[in-house]
Amino acid sequence: MRGARYEARKAEAAKLREEWTKTLPVFFYNDPLVPCAPLHLHLFESRYRIMIRRIMASSRQFLYLPNFTDYLPHTVR
């Protein structure tokens, strides 16, 4: 029973992925935030400055994604 529900949900998710048409730029940032919290950025790398300029000139939307694979927290002194 459980396997059938899983397979049905998996097929539903695959169908939804096929319908996705929007692609957003991704910005990896390691400080955890809650939805709608301000994100304070100091962009110094030219590739990120270009990305933000393009974002501001278009939809003003981007994807904030923490890096969970090799994240090392900053120590507070």
VEXFI-409480 format. One record per atom (N, C-alpha, C): residue number from 1; atom name; x, y, z. Coordinates in pm, whole numbers, plus 50000, padded with zeros to 5 digits. Layout:
atom k: NUM&a: CA&u: X&v: Y&w: Z
...
//
This chain:
atom k: 1&a: N&u: 50083&v: 49880&w: 50000
atom k: 1&a: CA&u: 50000&v: 50000&w: 50000
atom k: 1&a: C&u: 50087&v: 50126&w: 50000
atom k: 2&a: N&u: 50183&v: 50131&w: 50090
atom k: 2&a: CA&u: 50268&v: 50249&w: 50099
atom k: 2&a: C&u: 50349&v: 50270&w: 49972
atom k: 3&a: N&u: 50399&v: 50163&w: 49912
atom k: 3&a: CA&u: 50476&v: 50174&w: 49789
atom k: 3&a: C&u: 50395&v: 50233&w: 49676
atom k: 4&a: N&u: 50269&v: 50199&w: 49667
atom k: 4&a: CA&u: 50181&v: 50253&w: 49563
atom k: 4&a: C&u: 50159&v: 50402&w: 49582
atom k: 5&a: N&u: 50140&v: 50444&w: 49706
atom k: 5&a: CA&u: 50122&v: 50588&w: 49734
atom k: 5&a: C&u: 50248&v: 50665&w: 49699
atom k: 6&a: N&u: 50364&v: 50608&w: 49732
atom k: 6&a: CA&u: 50491&v: 50672&w: 49701
atom k: 6&a: C&u: 50507&v: 50687&w: 49550
atom k: 7&a: N&u: 50481&v: 50581&w: 49476
atom k: 7&a: CA&u: 50494&v: 50585&w: 49330
atom k: 7&a: C&u: 50398&v: 50686&w: 49269
atom k: 8&a: N&u: 50275&v: 50695&w: 49323
atom k: 8&a: CA&u: 50178&v: 50792&w: 49271
atom k: 8&a: C&u: 50226&v: 50934&w: 49296
atom k: 9&a: N&u: 50279&v: 50959&w: 49415
atom k: 9&a: CA&u: 50329&v: 51093&w: 49448
atom k: 9&a: C&u: 50453&v: 51127&w: 49365
atom k: 10&a: N&u: 50538&v: 51027&w: 49342
atom k: 10&a: CA&u: 50657&v: 51047&w: 49260
atom k: 10&a: C&u: 50618&v: 51084&w: 49118
atom k: 11&a: N&u: 50517&v: 51018&w: 49062
atom k: 11&a: CA&u: 50470&v: 51049&w: 48926
atom k: 11&a: C&u: 50409&v: 51189&w: 48922
atom k: 12&a: N&u: 50335&v: 51226&w: 49028
atom k: 12&a: CA&u: 50276&v: 51360&w: 49035
atom k: 12&a: C&u: 50385&v: 51468&w: 49039
atom k: 13&a: N&u: 50489&v: 51444&w: 49117
atom k: 13&a: CA&u: 50599&v: 51541&w: 49125
atom k: 13&a: C&u: 50672&v: 51553&w: 48991
atom k: 14&a: N&u: 50691&v: 51442&w: 48922
atom k: 14&a: CA&u: 50757&v: 51445&w: 48791
atom k: 14&a: C&u: 50674&v: 51526&w: 48692
atom k: 15&a: N&u: 50542&v: 51511&w: 48697
atom k: 15&a: CA&u: 50454&v: 51586&w: 48607
atom k: 15&a: C&u: 50463&v: 51736&w: 48637
atom k: 16&a: N&u: 50467&v: 51772&w: 48765
atom k: 16&a: CA&u: 50479&v: 51913&w: 48803
atom k: 16&a: C&u: 50612&v: 51971&w: 48755
atom k: 17&a: N&u: 50720&v: 51895&w: 48767
atom k: 17&a: CA&u: 50851&v: 51944&w: 48721
atom k: 17&a: C&u: 50850&v: 51974&w: 48573
atom k: 18&a: N&u: 50779&v: 51895&w: 48495
atom k: 18&a: CA&u: 50771&v: 51918&w: 48351
atom k: 18&a: C&u: 50700&v: 52049&w: 48318
atom k: 19&a: N&u: 50612&v: 52094&w: 48407
atom k: 19&a: CA&u: 50536&v: 52217&w: 48384
atom k: 19&a: C&u: 50611&v: 52343&w: 48426
atom k: 20&a: N&u: 50719&v: 52327&w: 48501
atom k: 20&a: CA&u: 50795&v: 52443&w: 48545
atom k: 20&a: C&u: 50855&v: 52515&w: 48426
atom k: 21&a: N&u: 50834&v: 52645&w: 48420
atom k: 21&a: CA&u: 50888&v: 52723&w: 48309
atom k: 21&a: C&u: 50982&v: 52833&w: 48357
atom k: 22&a: N&u: 50979&v: 52864&w: 48483
atom k: 22&a: CA&u: 51058&v: 52974&w: 48535
atom k: 22&a: C&u: 51191&v: 52925&w: 48592
atom k: 23&a: N&u: 51296&v: 52994&w: 48560
atom k: 23&a: CA&u: 51427&v: 52966&w: 48614
atom k: 23&a: C&u: 51474&v: 53089&w: 48690
atom k: 24&a: N&u: 51519&v: 53069&w: 48813
atom k: 24&a: CA&u: 51567&v: 53179&w: 48896
atom k: 24&a: C&u: 51717&v: 53168&w: 48920
atom k: 25&a: N&u: 51784&v: 53282&w: 48929
atom k: 25&a: CA&u: 51926&v: 53278&w: 48968
atom k: 25&a: C&u: 51937&v: 53228&w: 49113
atom k: 26&a: N&u: 52045&v: 53157&w: 49143
atom k: 26&a: CA&u: 52067&v: 53102&w: 49276
atom k: 26&a: C&u: 52182&v: 53174&w: 49343
atom k: 27&a: N&u: 52158&v: 53215&w: 49467
atom k: 27&a: CA&u: 52262&v: 53278&w: 49548
atom k: 27&a: C&u: 52281&v: 53193&w: 49672
atom k: 28&a: N&u: 52398&v: 53133&w: 49687
atom k: 28&a: CA&u: 52427&v: 53051&w: 49804
atom k: 28&a: C&u: 52475&v: 53142&w: 49917
atom k: 29&a: N&u: 52416&v: 53124&w: 50033
atom k: 29&a: CA&u: 52445&v: 53210&w: 50148
atom k: 29&a: C&u: 52427&v: 53125&w: 50273
atom k: 30&a: N&u: 52521&v: 53129&w: 50363
atom k: 30&a: CA&u: 52520&v: 53034&w: 50474
atom k: 30&a: C&u: 52452&v: 53080&w: 50602
atom k: 31&a: N&u: 52403&v: 53199&w: 50611
atom k: 31&a: CA&u: 52332&v: 53240&w: 50732
atom k: 31&a: C&u: 52185&v: 53201&w: 50720
atom k: 32&a: N&u: 52133&v: 53129&w: 50818
atom k: 32&a: CA&u: 51992&v: 53087&w: 50809
atom k: 32&a: C&u: 51899&v: 53207&w: 50825
atom k: 33&a: N&u: 51793&v: 53208&w: 50746
atom k: 33&a: CA&u: 51693&v: 53315&w: 50752
atom k: 33&a: C&u: 51554&v: 53255&w: 50749
atom k: 34&a: N&u: 51459&v: 53328&w: 50802
atom k: 34&a: CA&u: 51318&v: 53287&w: 50792
atom k: 34&a: C&u: 51258&v: 53358&w: 50671
atom k: 35&a: N&u: 51148&v: 53307&w: 50617
atom k: 35&a: CA&u: 51086&v: 53373&w: 50500
atom k: 35&a: C&u: 51055&v: 53520&w: 50527
atom k: 36&a: N&u: 51079&v: 53603&w: 50430
atom k: 36&a: CA&u: 51054&v: 53748&w: 50431
atom k: 36&a: C&u: 51151&v: 53827&w: 50519
atom k: 37&a: N&u: 51252&v: 53762&w: 50575
atom k: 37&a: CA&u: 51352&v: 53834&w: 50654
atom k: 37&a: C&u: 51446&v: 53907&w: 50558
atom k: 38&a: N&u: 51495&v: 54023&w: 50596
atom k: 38&a: CA&u: 51588&v: 54094&w: 50508
atom k: 38&a: C&u: 51718&v: 54016&w: 50492
atom k: 39&a: N&u: 51772&v: 54020&w: 50374
atom k: 39&a: CA&u: 51899&v: 53955&w: 50344
atom k: 39&a: C&u: 52000&v: 54065&w: 50314
atom k: 40&a: N&u: 52096&v: 54084&w: 50403
atom k: 40&a: CA&u: 52194&v: 54190&w: 50388
atom k: 40&a: C&u: 52316&v: 54134&w: 50315
atom k: 41&a: N&u: 52341&v: 54187&w: 50198
atom k: 41&a: CA&u: 52452&v: 54139&w: 50116
atom k: 41&a: C&u: 52554&v: 54249&w: 50094
atom k: 42&a: N&u: 52678&v: 54212&w: 50094
atom k: 42&a: CA&u: 52785&v: 54300&w: 50051
atom k: 42&a: C&u: 52854&v: 54228&w: 49937
atom k: 43&a: N&u: 52818&v: 54265&w: 49815
atom k: 43&a: CA&u: 52868&v: 54194&w: 49698
atom k: 43&a: C&u: 52996&v: 54260&w: 49648
atom k: 44&a: N&u: 53102&v: 54182&w: 49643
atom k: 44&a: CA&u: 53228&v: 54235&w: 49594
atom k: 44&a: C&u: 53278&v: 54159&w: 49472
atom k: 45&a: N&u: 53232&v: 54035&w: 49451
atom k: 45&a: CA&u: 53274&v: 53961&w: 49332
atom k: 45&a: C&u: 53193&v: 54009&w: 49212
atom k: 46&a: N&u: 53261&v: 54031&w: 49102
atom k: 46&a: CA&u: 53194&v: 54088&w: 48985
atom k: 46&a: C&u: 53081&v: 53999&w: 48933
atom k: 47&a: N&u: 53095&v: 53867&w: 48942
atom k: 47&a: CA&u: 52988&v: 53779&w: 48892
atom k: 47&a: C&u: 52860&v: 53797&w: 48971
atom k: 48&a: N&u: 52870&v: 53820&w: 49103
atom k: 48&a: CA&u: 52750&v: 53842&w: 49183
atom k: 48&a: C&u: 52693&v: 53982&w: 49161
atom k: 49&a: N&u: 52779&v: 54078&w: 49141
atom k: 49&a: CA&u: 52731&v: 54214&w: 49112
atom k: 49&a: C&u: 52653&v: 54216&w: 48981
atom k: 50&a: N&u: 52703&v: 54145&w: 48881
atom k: 50&a: CA&u: 52632&v: 54135&w: 48752
atom k: 50&a: C&u: 52499&v: 54063&w: 48771
atom k: 51&a: N&u: 52501&v: 53952&w: 48848
atom k: 51&a: CA&u: 52378&v: 53878&w: 48872
atom k: 51&a: C&u: 52273&v: 53966&w: 48939
atom k: 52&a: N&u: 52311&v: 54041&w: 49041
atom k: 52&a: CA&u: 52216&v: 54127&w: 49112
atom k: 52&a: C&u: 52165&v: 54237&w: 49020
atom k: 53&a: N&u: 52251&v: 54294&w: 48936
atom k: 53&a: CA&u: 52204&v: 54396&w: 48840
atom k: 53&a: C&u: 52098&v: 54338&w: 48748
atom k: 54&a: N&u: 52121&v: 54217&w: 48699
atom k: 54&a: CA&u: 52023&v: 54152&w: 48611
atom k: 54&a: C&u: 51893&v: 54122&w: 48685
atom k: 55&a: N&u: 51904&v: 54080&w: 48810
atom k: 55&a: CA&u: 51785&v: 54053&w: 48891
atom k: 55&a: C&u: 51704&v: 54181&w: 48911
atom k: 56&a: N&u: 51770&v: 54288&w: 48947
atom k: 56&a: CA&u: 51701&v: 54415&w: 48972
atom k: 56&a: C&u: 51638&v: 54471&w: 48845
atom k: 57&a: N&u: 51696&v: 54443&w: 48729
atom k: 57&a: CA&u: 51643&v: 54493&w: 48603
atom k: 57&a: C&u: 51528&v: 54408&w: 48550
atom k: 58&a: N&u: 51505&v: 54291&w: 48609
atom k: 58&a: CA&u: 51399&v: 54205&w: 48558
atom k: 58&a: C&u: 51295&v: 54177&w: 48665
atom k: 59&a: N&u: 51285&v: 54055&w: 48709
atom k: 59&a: CA&u: 51176&v: 54014&w: 48799
atom k: 59&a: C&u: 51199&v: 54052&w: 48945
atom k: 60&a: N&u: 51322&v: 54086&w: 48981
atom k: 60&a: CA&u: 51360&v: 54115&w: 49119
atom k: 60&a: C&u: 51346&v: 53993&w: 49209
atom k: 61&a: N&u: 51354&v: 53875&w: 49150
atom k: 61&a: CA&u: 51344&v: 53750&w: 49226
atom k: 61&a: C&u: 51470&v: 53668&w: 49207
atom k: 62&a: N&u: 51513&v: 53604&w: 49315
atom k: 62&a: CA&u: 51622&v: 53509&w: 49307
atom k: 62&a: C&u: 51602&v: 53406&w: 49417
atom k: 63&a: N&u: 51676&v: 53299&w: 49407
atom k: 63&a: CA&u: 51665&v: 53191&w: 49502
atom k: 63&a: C&u: 51780&v: 53200&w: 49601
atom k: 64&a: N&u: 51747&v: 53207&w: 49728
atom k: 64&a: CA&u: 51846&v: 53206&w: 49836
atom k: 64&a: C&u: 51855&v: 53061&w: 49883
atom k: 65&a: N&u: 51975&v: 53008&w: 49884
atom k: 65&a: CA&u: 51991&v: 52868&w: 49921
atom k: 65&a: C&u: 52113&v: 52850&w: 50009
atom k: 66&a: N&u: 52093&v: 52803&w: 50131
atom k: 66&a: CA&u: 52209&v: 52776&w: 50217
atom k: 66&a: C&u: 52290&v: 52659&w: 50160
atom k: 67&a: N&u: 52417&v: 52660&w: 50185
atom k: 67&a: CA&u: 52505&v: 52552&w: 50142
atom k: 67&a: C&u: 52516&v: 52453&w: 50257
atom k: 68&a: N&u: 52457&v: 52335&w: 50240
atom k: 68&a: CA&u: 52455&v: 52237&w: 50349
atom k: 68&a: C&u: 52567&v: 52133&w: 50340
atom k: 69&a: N&u: 52640&v: 52128&w: 50230
atom k: 69&a: CA&u: 52739&v: 52023&w: 50214
atom k: 69&a: C&u: 52870&v: 52051&w: 50286
atom k: 70&a: N&u: 52926&v: 52168&w: 50268
atom k: 70&a: CA&u: 53055&v: 52195&w: 50332
atom k: 70&a: C&u: 53054&v: 52325&w: 50412
atom k: 71&a: N&u: 52942&v: 52351&w: 50473
atom k: 71&a: CA&u: 52925&v: 52474&w: 50550
atom k: 71&a: C&u: 53007&v: 52469&w: 50678
atom k: 72&a: N&u: 53080&v: 52576&w: 50704
atom k: 72&a: CA&u: 53151&v: 52593&w: 50830
atom k: 72&a: C&u: 53103&v: 52723&w: 50893
atom k: 73&a: N&u: 53041&v: 52717&w: 51011
atom k: 73&a: CA&u: 52989&v: 52838&w: 51073
atom k: 73&a: C&u: 53101&v: 52932&w: 51116
atom k: 74&a: N&u: 53070&v: 53059&w: 51116
atom k: 74&a: CA&u: 53165&v: 53159&w: 51164
atom k: 74&a: C&u: 53164&v: 53157&w: 51317
atom k: 75&a: N&u: 53279&v: 53173&w: 51375
atom k: 75&a: CA&u: 53284&v: 53178&w: 51522
atom k: 75&a: C&u: 53271&v: 53323&w: 51565
atom k: 76&a: N&u: 53193&v: 53344&w: 51669
atom k: 76&a: CA&u: 53173&v: 53477&w: 51725
atom k: 76&a: C&u: 53271&v: 53495&w: 51841
atom k: 77&a: N&u: 53344&v: 53605&w: 51838
atom k: 77&a: CA&u: 53441&v: 53631&w: 51944
atom k: 77&a: C&u: 53402&v: 53749&w: 52025
//
